[in-house]
């Protein structure tokens, strides 16, 4: 794992925290909890965290 992988996974976890915080806001008709939170959560679960896990650097040394 490189620093780039760890950074992407940390960003994904921060996005999850922000998404769940937005989801918990206000009444059920709140646009933040209805639209913004699901978009953030889907991006974190489907895009950012998998890229952080699967990212492979081609410039990797043979000793690593």
Secondary structure, DSSP 8 states (H G I E B T S, - for coil): --HHHHHHHHHHHHHHHHHHHHHTSSSTT-HIIIIIHHHHHHIIIIIIHHHHHH---TT--TT-
